[in-house]
Amino acid sequence: MNNARKGLWLALIVLLTAALNGCGGSGQTPKVKIGEVTRSVFYAPQYVALEKGFFKEEGLDVELQTTAGGDKTMTALLSGAIDVALVGAETSIYVFQQGAEDPVINFAQLTQTDGTFLVARDSGEFDWEKLKGSVFLGQRKGGMPQMAGEFTLRKHGIDPQQDLELIQNVDFANITAAFVSGTGQFVQLFEPQASIVEKEGKGHVVASFGTESGRLPYTVFMTKQSYMKDRPEVVQKFTNAVHKAQLWVQSHTPEEIAEAVAPYFKDTDMDILVSSIKRYQEQGSYAETPALAEDAWNNLLDVMESAGELNERVAPEKVVDNSFAEKAVNTVK
C-alpha cells in the first residue's frame, strides 16, 4: 500500500473513531438532563437517587435543573433543552390533545397523591363549610394542584367558582408570601411551606388534598417518544435508579430521608424537613413502584374532566409506557 493510500485509510479510521465517540460508542457515561417543575420535599425520592448514587450505579451521569412551572418544563422538554421532565402527568395529556407528532410519554411515577395541604389562617375546629364565602388562595388554573383542590371542594359540596372567592393570579413562587402578608383566609400549599407557615404561627394545616383526592399519577418522569425509541437502555437504567430510591425511601425513617435530601434544601431547617417528609410518608404520597396504575390514571382523568380541562379521556396506552417500570420492579430488589 503506497503512502498516499495509507494516509487516506488512516484519515478514515480517525474520522470513524471520532464519529463513534460522538455517539457514545467509546463507553462514555450517558448524560441525562432532568428538568424538575419545582424544588420540593415532595420529590424526596429523586434527591435520594442522586445523593445515594443510584443513577451512578446504573451508569448514568444525571444533571438536575429546576424549570419552574409546568409550561416551562414542557417547553424545555419539547425543545430538547432537557431529556427528562419531572412534572404532573396532566402535561403529557395537554401535549397529546394538541396533536403532537412526537408525544410525551410517562415512564416512571414518583408521587401518587396530590402534595398540597389546606392551610387556614385561623385556628379552631375545622369544617369544610367554613370555606364558603371565604377568600381562597389557590394554585395555577389547569395545573394538578388546582384541579385536585377544586375536585376536593366539589366533593364537599363547595363550588369553587360560586361559593368562595378563588384567587389564581399569584405566581407559584409567591403564594406563601402572599398568604403570610395577609391575602386569603385559606391557602393551598406544598411542603415544606405548609410546615414553615405553621412554625411561624401564620397558619394551621387543617386538611390534606392528597388524602382527599385519592391516588393519582401526580408527578411523573416523562420524555419524548423519540428519545425513548432512540435510547431505551438509558430510560431503563434511569427507571431502575428511581425504583432503587423508592425502595430506600420506603425502608427508612423521615429523619434518615431528611438527612439524605438536606443538601437540596440548604435554607430549610432539619425539623421542617422531617415533619414535611413524615406527612408525605403517612399519607402514602411517595410511590412504591414507578408503574402508573390504571385506576389512578382514570382518577386523574376524572379530576381533569371535573375541572373542564379534558377534551377527551385519553387512554393510558397513548401516553404511558409501563414496560420500563415493570422490568425495574422485577430486577431491582
C-alpha positions as CSV (number, residue, x, y, z in Angstrom):
1,M,0.0,0.0,0.0
2,N,1.5,3.3,-1.0
3,N,1.9,6.2,1.4
4,A,-1.0,8.2,-0.1
5,R,-3.4,5.3,0.2
6,K,-2.2,4.5,3.7
7,G,-2.7,8.2,4.7
8,L,-6.3,8.0,3.3
9,W,-7.1,4.9,5.3
10,L,-5.6,6.4,8.5
11,A,-7.7,9.5,8.0
12,L,-10.9,7.4,7.5
13,I,-10.1,5.5,10.7
14,V,-9.7,8.7,12.7
15,L,-13.0,10.1,11.3
16,L,-14.8,6.8,12.1
17,T,-13.4,6.7,15.6
18,A,-14.5,10.3,16.2
19,A,-18.0,9.5,15.0
20,L,-18.3,6.5,17.3
21,N,-17.1,8.6,20.2
22,G,-19.7,11.3,19.4
23,C,-22.4,8.6,19.5
24,G,-21.2,7.3,22.9
25,G,-19.7,4.2,21.3
26,S,-16.5,4.6,23.3
27,G,-18.1,3.6,26.5
28,Q,-18.8,7.2,27.7
29,T,-21.2,7.6,30.5
30,P,-24.6,8.7,29.1
31,K,-25.6,12.1,30.3
32,V,-29.3,12.8,31.2
33,K,-30.6,16.2,31.9
34,I,-33.7,16.3,34.2
35,G,-35.9,19.4,34.5
36,E,-38.0,19.3,37.7
37,V,-41.1,21.5,37.7
38,T,-40.1,22.9,41.2
39,R,-37.8,22.1,44.1
40,S,-39.9,20.3,46.7
41,V,-39.6,17.8,49.5
42,F,-42.5,16.2,47.7
43,Y,-39.8,14.8,45.3
44,A,-37.6,13.3,48.0
45,P,-37.0,10.0,46.2
46,Q,-35.5,11.9,43.3
47,Y,-32.9,13.6,45.5
48,V,-32.3,10.3,47.3
49,A,-31.5,8.7,43.9
50,L,-29.0,11.5,43.2
51,E,-27.4,11.7,46.7
52,K,-27.2,7.9,47.3
53,G,-25.6,7.4,43.9
54,F,-28.3,5.2,42.4
55,F,-28.1,6.9,39.0
56,K,-24.3,6.5,39.0
57,E,-24.7,2.8,39.9
58,E,-26.7,2.4,36.7
59,G,-24.0,4.1,34.7
60,L,-25.7,7.5,34.2
61,D,-24.5,11.0,34.6
62,V,-27.6,12.9,35.7
63,E,-27.8,16.7,35.7
64,L,-30.7,18.3,37.6
65,Q,-32.2,21.7,37.0
66,T,-35.4,23.4,38.2
67,T,-37.5,24.6,35.3
68,A,-40.1,26.5,37.4
69,G,-43.6,25.7,36.2
70,G,-45.3,23.1,34.1
71,D,-45.4,25.2,30.9
72,K,-41.7,26.0,31.1
73,T,-40.8,22.4,32.0
74,M,-42.7,21.0,29.0
75,T,-41.2,23.7,26.7
76,A,-37.7,22.7,27.8
77,L,-38.5,19.0,27.1
78,L,-40.1,19.5,23.7
79,S,-37.2,21.8,22.6
80,G,-34.6,19.4,23.7
81,A,-33.1,21.6,26.4
82,I,-33.7,18.7,28.8
83,D,-34.0,14.9,28.2
84,V,-36.5,14.0,31.0
85,A,-39.1,16.1,32.8
86,L,-40.4,15.6,36.3
87,V,-43.8,17.2,36.1
88,G,-47.5,16.4,36.5
89,A,-48.9,13.7,34.2
90,E,-51.6,16.1,33.0
91,T,-49.0,18.0,31.0
92,S,-48.5,14.9,28.8
93,I,-52.2,14.9,28.1
94,Y,-52.2,18.5,27.2
95,V,-49.4,17.8,24.6
96,F,-51.3,14.8,23.3
97,Q,-54.5,16.9,23.0
98,Q,-52.6,19.4,20.8
99,G,-51.8,16.6,18.3
100,A,-48.1,16.4,18.9
101,E,-46.2,14.4,16.3
102,D,-43.7,13.4,18.9
103,P,-45.8,12.8,22.0
104,V,-44.5,12.9,25.6
105,I,-44.6,9.5,27.3
106,N,-44.8,8.9,31.0
107,F,-42.5,6.1,32.1
108,A,-41.8,6.3,35.9
109,Q,-44.1,7.6,38.5
110,L,-42.6,9.4,41.5
111,T,-45.5,10.6,43.6
112,Q,-49.0,9.1,43.7
113,T,-51.1,11.7,45.6
114,D,-51.6,15.4,45.5
115,G,-48.9,17.1,47.5
116,T,-50.8,20.1,48.8
117,F,-52.4,20.9,52.2
118,L,-55.2,23.2,53.1
119,V,-53.8,25.9,55.5
120,A,-56.2,28.1,57.5
121,R,-55.3,31.5,58.8
122,D,-57.4,31.0,62.0
123,S,-57.1,28.2,64.5
124,G,-60.0,26.3,65.9
125,E,-62.1,23.3,64.8
126,F,-62.2,22.9,61.1
127,D,-65.2,22.2,58.9
128,W,-65.2,22.3,55.1
129,E,-68.3,24.6,55.3
130,K,-66.0,27.3,56.6
131,L,-64.7,27.7,53.1
132,K,-68.0,29.0,51.8
133,G,-67.8,32.8,51.5
134,S,-64.1,32.8,52.2
135,V,-61.1,34.1,50.2
136,F,-59.2,31.0,49.0
137,L,-55.6,31.5,47.7
138,G,-55.3,28.6,45.2
139,Q,-52.9,27.4,42.5
140,R,-52.5,28.0,38.8
141,K,-55.5,27.2,36.6
142,G,-55.1,23.9,34.7
143,G,-52.3,22.6,37.0
144,M,-52.8,19.5,39.0
145,P,-52.7,21.2,42.4
146,Q,-55.5,23.5,41.5
147,M,-57.5,20.7,39.8
148,A,-57.1,18.4,42.7
149,G,-58.1,21.2,45.0
150,E,-61.3,22.0,43.1
151,F,-62.1,18.3,42.8
152,T,-61.9,18.1,46.6
153,L,-64.0,21.2,47.2
154,R,-66.7,19.8,44.9
155,K,-66.6,16.5,46.8
156,H,-67.5,18.5,49.9
157,G,-70.4,20.4,48.2
158,I,-68.4,23.6,47.5
159,D,-68.5,25.2,44.1
160,P,-65.0,26.8,43.7
161,Q,-66.3,29.4,41.3
162,Q,-69.5,30.3,43.1
163,D,-69.2,29.6,46.8
164,L,-65.9,31.4,47.5
165,E,-63.5,34.0,46.1
166,L,-60.9,32.0,44.4
167,I,-57.5,33.7,43.7
168,Q,-55.4,32.1,41.0
169,N,-53.3,35.0,39.7
170,V,-50.4,34.8,42.2
171,D,-47.2,33.2,40.8
172,F,-46.4,29.8,42.4
173,A,-43.2,31.0,44.0
174,N,-45.1,33.9,45.7
175,I,-48.2,32.1,47.1
176,T,-46.8,31.5,50.6
177,A,-45.5,35.1,50.9
178,A,-48.9,36.4,49.7
179,F,-50.7,34.4,52.4
180,V,-48.3,35.4,55.1
181,S,-48.7,39.1,54.2
182,G,-52.5,38.8,54.6
183,T,-54.0,37.6,51.3
184,G,-56.7,35.0,51.8
185,Q,-58.3,33.1,54.7
186,F,-57.3,29.7,53.3
187,V,-54.4,28.7,51.1
188,Q,-53.2,25.6,49.3
189,L,-49.5,24.9,50.0
190,F,-46.9,22.2,49.4
191,E,-44.4,21.1,51.9
192,P,-42.1,22.4,53.4
193,Q,-44.0,25.7,53.0
194,A,-47.0,24.4,55.0
195,S,-44.8,23.4,57.9
196,I,-42.9,26.7,57.8
197,V,-46.2,28.7,58.0
198,E,-47.3,26.6,60.9
199,K,-44.0,27.0,62.7
200,E,-44.1,30.8,62.3
201,G,-47.7,30.8,63.7
202,K,-49.1,32.3,60.5
203,G,-51.5,29.4,59.7
204,H,-52.6,25.9,60.6
205,V,-52.7,22.8,58.4
206,V,-56.3,21.6,58.6
207,A,-56.7,19.1,55.7
208,S,-54.7,17.2,53.1
209,F,-55.7,17.4,49.4
210,G,-53.6,14.3,48.8
211,T,-55.8,12.3,51.2
212,E,-59.0,13.9,49.9
213,S,-58.4,13.5,46.1
214,G,-57.2,9.9,46.2
215,R,-54.5,8.1,44.2
216,L,-53.2,10.0,41.2
217,P,-50.1,9.7,38.9
218,Y,-49.3,13.1,40.3
219,T,-45.6,13.7,39.4
220,V,-44.0,11.5,36.8
221,F,-40.8,11.2,34.9
222,M,-41.5,11.6,31.2
223,T,-39.7,12.0,27.9
224,K,-40.4,12.4,24.2
225,Q,-41.4,9.2,22.4
226,S,-38.4,9.7,20.0
227,Y,-35.9,9.8,22.9
228,M,-37.4,6.7,24.3
229,K,-37.1,4.9,21.0
230,D,-33.6,6.1,20.4
231,R,-32.2,5.4,23.9
232,P,-34.3,2.7,25.6
233,E,-31.3,1.4,27.6
234,V,-30.9,4.9,29.1
235,V,-34.6,5.1,30.0
236,Q,-34.3,1.6,31.6
237,K,-31.3,2.5,33.7
238,F,-33.0,5.7,34.8
239,T,-36.1,3.8,35.9
240,N,-34.0,1.3,37.7
241,A,-32.4,4.1,39.7
242,V,-35.7,5.7,40.5
243,H,-37.0,2.3,41.8
244,K,-33.9,1.9,44.0
245,A,-34.6,5.2,45.5
246,Q,-38.3,4.3,46.1
247,L,-37.3,1.2,47.9
248,W,-34.8,3.1,50.0
249,V,-37.4,5.7,51.0
250,Q,-39.9,3.0,51.9
251,S,-37.4,1.4,54.3
252,H,-36.1,4.5,56.0
253,T,-37.3,7.0,58.6
254,P,-38.3,10.6,57.9
255,E,-35.1,11.6,59.8
256,E,-32.9,9.4,57.6
257,I,-34.6,10.7,54.4
258,A,-34.3,14.3,55.6
259,E,-30.6,13.8,56.2
260,A,-30.2,12.4,52.7
261,V,-32.1,15.2,50.9
262,A,-30.8,18.1,53.1
263,P,-28.2,19.2,50.5
264,Y,-31.0,20.2,48.2
265,F,-32.7,22.3,50.9
266,K,-29.9,24.3,52.4
267,D,-32.2,27.0,53.6
268,T,-34.7,24.7,55.3
269,D,-34.4,23.7,59.0
270,M,-33.9,20.0,59.6
271,D,-37.1,19.8,61.8
272,I,-39.1,21.2,59.0
273,L,-37.7,18.7,56.5
274,V,-38.5,15.9,58.9
275,S,-42.1,17.0,59.6
276,S,-42.7,17.5,55.8
277,I,-41.4,14.1,54.9
278,K,-43.3,12.5,57.7
279,R,-46.6,14.0,56.4
280,Y,-45.9,12.7,52.9
281,Q,-44.9,9.3,54.1
282,E,-48.0,9.0,56.3
283,Q,-50.4,9.7,53.5
284,G,-48.6,7.5,51.0
285,S,-47.5,10.2,48.6
286,Y,-44.2,8.6,47.7
287,A,-44.9,5.9,45.1
288,E,-43.7,2.4,45.9
289,T,-43.3,1.5,42.3
290,P,-42.6,3.5,39.1
291,A,-45.5,1.9,37.3
292,L,-48.6,4.0,36.7
293,A,-51.8,2.2,37.8
294,E,-54.8,2.3,35.5
295,D,-57.3,3.1,38.3
296,A,-55.1,6.1,39.4
297,W,-54.9,7.2,35.7
298,N,-58.7,7.1,35.5
299,N,-58.9,9.2,38.7
300,L,-56.6,11.7,37.1
301,L,-59.0,11.9,34.1
302,D,-61.9,12.4,36.5
303,V,-60.1,15.3,38.2
304,M,-59.2,16.9,34.8
305,E,-62.8,16.4,33.5
306,S,-64.3,18.0,36.6
307,A,-62.0,21.0,36.1
308,G,-63.1,21.3,32.4
309,E,-59.5,20.7,31.2
310,L,-60.1,17.5,29.3
311,N,-61.1,17.3,25.6
312,E,-61.2,13.5,25.6
313,R,-60.5,10.7,28.0
314,V,-57.0,9.7,26.9
315,A,-56.3,6.0,27.3
316,P,-53.1,5.3,29.2
317,E,-51.5,3.4,26.4
318,K,-51.5,6.6,24.4
319,V,-49.1,8.4,26.7
320,V,-47.9,5.8,29.2
321,D,-45.3,3.1,28.8
322,N,-45.0,0.9,31.9
323,S,-42.6,-1.6,30.4
324,F,-39.5,0.1,31.9
325,A,-41.2,0.3,35.3
326,E,-42.3,-3.4,35.2
327,K,-38.8,-4.5,34.3
328,A,-37.3,-2.4,37.1
329,V,-39.7,-3.9,39.7
330,N,-38.7,-7.4,38.5
331,T,-34.9,-6.8,38.6
332,V,-34.3,-4.2,41.3
333,K,-34.6,-5.7,44.8
